[in-house]
């Protein structure tokens, strides 16, 4: 399967990520830092190609007729400092900018939220508008799986619904700054930015 093809043909993309910010929301510096950490001996030119490819893929969110994009990101991913403080700060600010787009919805799953054993691994649901053509991409440490059977699609759609109901309210950059009476995704990101 080709990620870029799945992304460009989707009317909606739903993703759950545990350790990293979803690829389509990553800054170039964040992508480079992740790649460098995972492949410390790779040639710099390879880093450049990987970063350029990831940045081209994310253009689907800013082009004509972008898909509805909904990400649930575990708090672990936005606390990972192995990318460096400056890179993490830029990435968190970028999440806020992306959330300004009406078709982008970002929720943070707090550390204190219930854990659902069925969704302990990252996954992406690509929905081209016809359920029978949808695909789920499930990430594993040593391999990856693309699932298109209706039973799997239903299982992951249900899991995503449960995740969204357990996660904090979506990022809303237009919400009143400094209002901490409610717990939401923007409040958590603003708190983490304050700590950096």
C-alpha positions as CSV (number, residue, x, y, z in Angstrom):
1,X,0.0,0.0,0.0
2,X,1.1,3.6,-0.7
3,X,0.5,6.0,2.2
4,X,0.4,9.0,-0.2
5,X,-2.2,7.4,-2.4
6,X,-4.4,6.5,0.7
7,X,-4.1,10.1,2.0
8,X,-4.9,11.8,-1.3
9,X,-7.9,9.5,-2.0
10,X,-9.5,9.9,1.5
11,X,-12.5,12.0,2.3
12,X,-11.6,11.5,6.0
13,X,-8.6,10.3,7.9
14,X,-8.7,9.3,11.6
15,X,-5.5,8.5,13.5
16,X,-4.5,7.5,17.0
17,X,-0.8,8.0,17.9
18,X,0.9,7.0,21.1
19,X,4.6,7.9,20.9
20,X,4.8,10.5,18.1
21,X,2.9,13.4,16.6
22,X,1.1,12.0,13.5
23,X,3.1,12.4,10.3
24,X,0.7,14.7,8.6
25,X,1.0,17.2,11.5
26,X,4.8,17.0,11.9
27,X,7.1,20.0,11.3
28,X,10.1,19.3,9.2
29,X,12.4,19.7,12.2
30,X,10.4,17.2,14.2
31,X,10.4,14.7,11.3
32,X,14.2,15.1,10.9
33,X,14.8,14.7,14.7
34,X,12.7,11.5,14.7
35,X,14.5,10.1,11.7
36,X,17.9,11.0,13.1
37,X,17.1,9.3,16.4
38,X,15.9,6.1,14.7
39,X,18.7,6.0,12.1
40,X,21.7,7.8,13.7
41,X,24.2,6.4,11.1
42,X,22.1,7.3,8.0
43,X,23.5,9.7,5.4
44,X,22.2,13.3,5.7
45,X,20.9,13.1,2.1
46,X,18.6,10.3,3.2
47,X,17.3,12.5,6.0
48,X,16.6,15.2,3.5
49,X,14.6,12.9,1.2
50,X,12.6,11.4,4.0
51,X,11.7,14.9,5.4
52,X,10.8,16.2,1.9
53,X,8.6,13.2,1.3
54,X,6.8,13.7,4.6
55,X,6.3,17.4,4.0
56,X,4.9,16.7,0.5
57,X,2.5,14.1,2.0
58,X,1.1,16.6,4.5
59,X,0.2,19.1,1.8
60,X,-3.0,17.1,1.3
61,X,-4.3,19.0,4.4
62,X,-3.7,22.4,2.9
63,X,-4.7,21.7,-0.7
64,X,-8.1,21.9,-2.5
65,X,-10.8,19.7,-1.1
66,X,-8.8,18.4,1.9
67,X,-10.0,15.4,3.9
68,X,-11.5,15.7,7.3
69,X,-8.6,14.9,9.6
70,X,-9.1,13.8,13.2
71,X,-6.2,12.9,15.4
72,X,-6.1,11.6,18.9
73,X,-2.6,12.0,20.2
74,X,-1.5,10.4,23.5
75,X,0.0,12.9,25.9
76,X,3.2,10.8,25.9
77,X,3.8,11.9,22.3
78,X,3.7,15.6,23.2
79,X,5.9,15.2,26.2
80,X,8.8,13.3,24.4
81,X,11.8,15.6,24.7
82,X,14.2,13.4,22.7
83,X,13.6,15.7,19.8
84,X,15.0,18.7,21.7
85,X,13.2,21.5,23.5
86,X,13.2,24.0,20.6
87,X,11.9,21.3,18.1
88,X,9.2,20.2,20.6
89,X,8.1,23.8,21.2
90,X,7.8,24.5,17.4
91,X,5.9,21.2,17.0
92,X,3.4,22.1,19.7
93,X,2.9,25.6,18.3
94,X,2.4,23.9,14.9
95,X,-0.4,21.7,16.3
96,X,-2.2,24.8,17.5
97,X,-1.8,26.4,14.0
98,X,-3.1,23.3,12.3
99,X,-6.1,23.2,14.6
100,X,-7.2,26.6,13.2
101,X,-8.2,24.8,9.9
102,X,-11.9,23.8,10.1
103,X,-11.3,20.3,8.8
104,X,-8.5,19.5,11.3
105,X,-9.5,18.2,14.7
106,X,-6.8,17.4,17.3
107,X,-7.5,15.8,20.7
108,X,-5.0,14.9,23.4
109,X,-5.4,11.7,25.3
110,X,-4.3,12.5,28.8
111,X,-2.0,10.2,30.8
112,X,-4.9,9.8,33.3
113,X,-7.4,8.6,30.7
114,X,-8.6,5.0,30.7
115,X,-6.5,2.7,28.5
116,X,-8.3,0.5,26.0
117,X,-6.3,-2.7,25.4
118,X,-7.6,-3.1,21.9
119,X,-6.0,0.1,20.8
120,X,-2.5,0.0,22.4
121,X,-0.9,0.4,19.0
122,X,-1.1,3.4,16.7
123,X,-3.5,3.2,13.8
124,X,-4.9,5.2,10.9
125,X,-8.3,4.8,9.3
126,X,-8.4,6.0,5.7
127,X,-12.0,6.6,4.5
128,X,-12.5,7.4,0.8
129,X,-16.2,8.0,1.4
130,X,-17.3,4.4,0.8
131,X,-17.0,2.1,3.8
132,X,-16.2,-0.9,1.7
133,X,-13.1,0.8,0.3
134,X,-11.8,2.0,3.7
135,X,-8.4,0.8,5.0
136,X,-6.9,0.6,8.5
137,X,-3.2,0.9,8.8
138,X,-1.9,-0.6,12.1
139,X,1.6,0.0,13.2
140,X,3.7,-2.7,14.8
141,X,7.3,-2.4,16.0
142,X,8.6,-4.9,13.4
143,X,6.0,-4.7,10.7
144,X,2.9,-2.9,9.5
145,X,-0.6,-4.1,8.5
146,X,-3.2,-2.8,6.2
147,X,-6.6,-4.1,6.9
148,X,-9.7,-3.8,4.7
149,X,-12.1,-6.5,6.0
150,X,-15.3,-5.0,7.3
151,X,-14.9,-6.6,10.7
152,X,-11.6,-4.9,11.3
153,X,-12.9,-1.6,10.0
154,X,-15.8,-1.8,12.4
155,X,-13.5,-2.7,15.3
156,X,-11.1,0.2,14.7
157,X,-14.0,2.7,14.0
158,X,-15.5,1.7,17.3
159,X,-12.1,2.0,19.0
160,X,-11.6,5.5,17.6
161,X,-15.0,6.6,18.8
162,X,-14.1,5.3,22.3
163,X,-10.8,7.2,22.2
164,X,-12.4,10.4,21.2
165,X,-14.8,10.2,24.0
166,X,-12.0,9.5,26.5
167,X,-9.7,12.2,25.1
168,X,-9.7,15.9,26.1
169,X,-11.9,18.2,24.1
170,X,-10.4,19.1,20.7
171,X,-7.8,21.9,20.4
172,X,-9.6,25.2,20.0
173,X,-7.0,28.0,19.4
174,X,-9.9,30.5,19.5
175,X,-10.8,29.6,23.1
176,X,-10.2,32.2,25.8
177,X,-6.5,32.0,26.8
178,X,-5.9,31.4,30.5
179,X,-9.2,29.7,31.2
180,X,-8.2,26.7,33.2
181,X,-11.5,25.8,34.7
182,X,-12.1,23.2,32.0
183,X,-9.6,20.6,31.0
184,X,-9.1,20.5,27.2
185,X,-6.4,19.8,24.6
186,X,-5.4,23.4,24.1
187,X,-5.0,23.9,27.9
188,X,-2.7,20.9,28.1
189,X,-0.6,22.1,25.2
190,X,-0.4,25.6,26.6
191,X,0.7,24.2,29.9
192,X,3.4,22.1,28.2
193,X,4.6,25.1,26.2
194,X,4.8,27.1,29.5
195,X,7.0,24.3,31.0
196,X,9.5,24.2,28.1
